[in-house]
Amino acid sequence: MHFETFTQIYGYTFQGELKKNIEIRRYESNDYILKVGEAITGLYFLLQGKYYVSSPEITGKELLLRYCQKPAIMGDVEIFQNCSVQSNCIAAETCHLLFVPYALYEQHLKHDSGFTQMLLQELAYKLRTCTISSRVNALSSVSIRLAAYLCTIESTSLFKEYIMTNSLDEVASLIGTTKRHINRVLKQWADEGILQRKDEMIQIINWSKIEEISENVRFE
């Protein structure tokens, strides 16, 4: 059943002999799937659930980088670069993952063109989304970034699943600013009648104005 699900999601089918060495792992909400600095032991393929990727700060807090839903692969960067885990991957809800041990990859899958193509597609998507986020956060003001964020999560873009959250602290991390600065922008927009706000709940009244502020910038 799990292998059928894997094939449906990732478009790749494992040969019979390989399946006996592949594991299905379950992680509950807030469990660490991967932790910064640890040695990578294999590849993780998300079958069900949602996790988030974060980077630890000196203060001990976690800087949110993105959310991930299927299809999503962990361990690919570390295996290609032969390095330790670069970011924390933490379950946001119950997650089921298919785990391919590193030894199995080295012996049987490393030179499999179909398997390699699957990994390269994931790496290309990660590079694209990271490049977009870095460009937007580096070149745009906070008001433009926030408007762009709101427009992106209201769009049909697949990328919105990587950044959608109800927490202002997390939104601040995702767009490279602070919650205090976001609150300042939201207050200004509320004063201008662009939105209404009650505690952490925000209702956009004038979407055309938000789109205008965004200057057609999007996180996609």
Backbone torsions as a table, in degrees:
resi	resn	phi	psi	omega
1	MET	NA	-47.2	-179.4
2	HIS	-64.7	-36.5	-179.6
3	PHE	-70.8	-33.7	175.8
4	GLU	-65.5	-41.9	177.7
5	THR	-61.8	-43.3	178.8
6	PHE	-58.2	-46.4	-178.9
7	THR	-63.1	-39.5	178.8
8	GLN	-63.7	-37.6	-176.7
9	ILE	-80.8	-45.0	-169.6
10	TYR	-106.3	-9.1	176.7
11	GLY	69.9	25.3	179.6
12	TYR	-132.7	143.7	-179.4
13	THR	-120.8	125.9	176.9
14	PHE	-77.8	142.5	175.7
15	GLN	-72.0	152.4	-173.1
16	GLY	-50.9	-45.7	-176.0
17	GLU	-65.8	-27.3	-177.6
18	LEU	-77.0	-26.8	-172.3
19	LYS	-61.3	-31.5	-175.7
20	LYS	-67.5	-18.2	-179.8
21	ASN	-100.5	1.7	-179.0
22	ILE	-99.4	138.7	-176.2
23	GLU	-110.7	154.5	168.7
24	ILE	-109.9	120.7	-176.9
25	ARG	-114.1	144.7	-179.4
26	ARG	-118.7	135.1	178.0
27	TYR	-129.0	135.7	178.3
28	GLU	-90.5	166.4	-178.9
29	SER	-52.6	132.7	-179.9
30	ASN	78.0	0.3	173.3
31	ASP	-72.3	140.3	173.7
32	TYR	-79.1	125.8	173.3
33	ILE	-87.9	-47.0	173.7
34	LEU	-133.2	146.3	-179.0
35	LYS	-128.2	137.5	-178.2
36	VAL	-51.8	133.1	175.9
37	GLY	93.6	-17.4	179.8
38	GLU	-74.7	154.3	174.8
39	ALA	-74.7	140.0	179.5
40	ILE	-79.5	135.9	-176.9
41	THR	-112.5	-4.0	179.8
42	GLY	168.1	-169.6	-179.1
43	LEU	-106.8	138.7	-179.2
44	TYR	-115.2	128.8	179.2
45	PHE	-118.9	119.8	-178.0
46	LEU	-71.7	125.9	177.0
47	LEU	-104.0	-33.4	-177.1
48	GLN	-157.0	143.5	176.8
49	GLY	105.8	-163.5	-175.3
50	LYS	-151.7	137.3	176.3
51	TYR	-134.0	166.7	176.8
52	TYR	-125.3	152.9	-179.3
53	VAL	-107.8	130.7	-177.7
54	SER	-142.1	163.8	178.4
55	SER	-123.8	127.4	-179.2
56	PRO	-70.6	138.8	177.2
57	GLU	-100.0	166.2	-179.9
58	ILE	-60.1	-31.0	-178.7
59	THR	-71.6	-11.3	-177.6
60	GLY	98.5	-9.6	178.5
61	LYS	-81.3	164.6	178.9
62	GLU	-104.6	127.7	175.5
63	LEU	-91.2	112.1	-177.9
64	LEU	-68.8	130.2	178.6
65	LEU	-103.8	-43.1	178.7
66	ARG	-173.7	161.7	169.7
67	TYR	-99.5	152.9	-179.6
68	CYS	-133.1	132.9	171.1
69	GLN	-125.3	166.2	-177.8
70	LYS	-61.4	143.2	-3.1
71	PRO	-79.1	137.8	178.8
72	ALA	-153.3	136.3	-177.0
73	ILE	-122.3	137.9	175.5
74	MET	-118.8	143.5	177.5
75	GLY	99.0	-10.2	-177.8
76	ASP	-66.6	-45.7	179.6
77	VAL	-60.0	-46.0	-176.9
78	GLU	-65.1	-38.8	-179.9
79	ILE	-69.9	-43.3	179.4
80	PHE	-67.0	-34.5	-177.9
81	GLN	-93.5	-6.7	-178.4
82	ASN	54.1	52.9	-177.3
83	CYS	-133.3	171.7	177.7
84	SER	-75.6	172.0	-178.9
85	VAL	-60.3	130.9	-173.5
86	GLN	-94.9	-24.9	-178.9
87	SER	-142.2	151.2	174.2
88	ASN	-73.7	136.7	173.1
89	CYS	-119.6	116.8	-170.9
90	ILE	-125.9	133.2	-179.4
91	ALA	-65.8	127.7	175.8
92	ALA	-89.4	-18.1	176.2
93	GLU	-157.2	179.8	179.1
94	THR	-58.3	127.4	-177.7
95	CYS	-122.8	139.1	170.5
96	HIS	-113.3	128.0	-177.6
97	LEU	-129.6	143.2	172.3
98	LEU	-91.8	126.9	-175.0
99	PHE	-112.7	122.9	176.9
100	VAL	-105.4	111.4	-179.1
101	PRO	-59.2	148.8	-178.0
102	TYR	-58.4	-40.6	-179.3
103	ALA	-61.7	-39.4	178.7
104	LEU	-65.5	-41.5	177.7
105	TYR	-61.3	-48.1	-177.3
106	GLU	-62.4	-41.0	-173.6
107	GLN	-82.4	-34.0	-170.1
108	HIS	-125.5	-21.9	-171.0
109	LEU	-115.3	-16.6	-175.1
110	LYS	-58.4	-36.2	-177.7
111	HIS	-106.8	15.9	175.0
112	ASP	-84.0	113.0	-174.1
113	SER	-61.6	-37.5	179.9
114	GLY	-66.3	-42.0	179.6
115	PHE	-68.1	-42.9	179.4
116	THR	-63.5	-39.8	178.4
117	GLN	-60.7	-39.2	178.4
118	MET	-62.8	-43.3	179.0
119	LEU	-66.5	-39.7	-179.2
120	LEU	-66.5	-36.3	177.2
121	GLN	-62.9	-40.5	178.2
122	GLU	-66.0	-43.9	179.0
123	LEU	-62.9	-40.2	179.3
124	ALA	-63.6	-39.7	179.6
125	TYR	-67.3	-40.9	177.9
126	LYS	-62.3	-43.4	179.6
127	LEU	-62.4	-44.0	-178.9
128	ARG	-62.2	-48.5	-176.8
129	THR	-68.4	-37.4	177.8
130	CYS	-66.7	-38.5	178.8
131	THR	-64.2	-43.9	179.7
132	ILE	-62.1	-48.7	-178.8
133	SER	-61.5	-42.8	-179.7
134	SER	-63.9	-42.1	-179.1
135	ARG	-64.8	-47.3	-178.9
136	VAL	-62.9	-46.3	-176.8
137	ASN	-67.8	-29.1	-177.9
138	ALA	-82.5	-32.8	-169.5
139	LEU	-105.5	-13.0	-174.2
140	SER	-112.2	151.6	176.4
141	SER	-70.6	166.6	-178.6
142	VAL	-62.5	-40.1	-179.5
143	SER	-63.7	-40.1	177.7
144	ILE	-66.8	-43.5	179.9
145	ARG	-61.3	-43.9	-178.8
146	LEU	-66.5	-42.8	177.7
147	ALA	-63.7	-40.7	178.5
148	ALA	-64.1	-39.7	177.6
149	TYR	-61.1	-48.1	-178.9
150	LEU	-62.4	-41.1	179.0
151	CYS	-66.9	-36.8	-179.3
152	THR	-66.0	-45.1	-177.0
153	ILE	-74.0	-14.9	175.5
154	GLU	-91.2	-6.6	-177.3
155	SER	-87.6	-178.7	176.7
156	THR	-93.4	8.3	-178.1
157	SER	-61.5	136.7	176.0
158	LEU	-65.9	-26.4	-177.1
159	PHE	-65.7	-21.3	-177.4
160	LYS	-61.2	-26.5	179.8
161	GLU	-66.0	-21.1	-178.6
162	TYR	-84.4	-15.2	-174.1
163	ILE	-128.2	-0.4	-175.8
164	MET	-75.7	126.7	178.8
165	THR	-156.9	156.9	177.7
166	ASN	-101.1	3.3	-177.5
167	SER	-99.8	125.1	178.0
168	LEU	-65.4	-33.6	176.1
169	ASP	-60.0	-42.2	-179.4
170	GLU	-71.8	-38.0	175.6
171	VAL	-59.4	-43.1	179.2
172	ALA	-59.0	-43.7	178.5
173	SER	-63.0	-42.9	-176.0
174	LEU	-65.8	-34.4	-177.6
175	ILE	-103.6	10.7	171.4
176	GLY	72.0	44.5	177.6
177	THR	-146.2	-161.3	179.8
178	THR	-116.5	158.1	177.4
179	LYS	-61.9	-36.0	179.4
180	ARG	-60.5	-42.0	-179.9
181	HIS	-68.8	-39.5	177.5
182	ILE	-62.2	-43.2	179.0
183	ASN	-60.2	-35.7	179.0
184	ARG	-65.2	-43.0	179.3
185	VAL	-67.1	-42.8	-179.8
186	LEU	-63.2	-38.0	178.0
187	LYS	-63.9	-42.3	178.5
188	GLN	-61.9	-44.0	179.9
189	TRP	-65.8	-36.7	177.9
190	ALA	-65.6	-42.0	178.3
191	ASP	-62.8	-30.1	-179.0
192	GLU	-88.5	0.4	178.0
193	GLY	77.5	17.7	-179.6
194	ILE	-80.2	-30.3	-179.2
195	LEU	-148.8	166.2	171.2
196	GLN	-118.0	144.6	-177.8
197	ARG	-136.4	136.5	173.7
198	LYS	-135.4	108.9	-174.7
199	ASP	56.6	-120.8	-178.9
200	GLU	-91.2	-3.0	-178.8
201	MET	-88.6	132.7	-178.8
202	ILE	-125.8	131.7	175.4
203	GLN	-120.5	118.0	179.1
204	ILE	-78.1	124.9	179.3
205	ILE	-96.2	-37.3	-175.0
206	ASN	-122.4	86.1	-178.3
207	TRP	-67.4	-32.8	-179.9
208	SER	-62.6	-34.3	178.0
209	LYS	-70.3	-40.2	177.0
210	ILE	-60.7	-43.8	178.6
211	GLU	-63.3	-37.2	178.0
212	GLU	-65.0	-44.2	-180.0
213	ILE	-63.0	-35.0	-176.4
214	SER	-68.0	-18.2	-179.6
215	GLU	55.1	34.1	179.2
216	ASN	64.8	14.4	173.9
217	VAL	-77.9	138.7	178.3
218	ARG	-140.9	151.4	174.3
219	PHE	-88.0	63.7	-178.3
220	GLU	-158.9	NA	NA
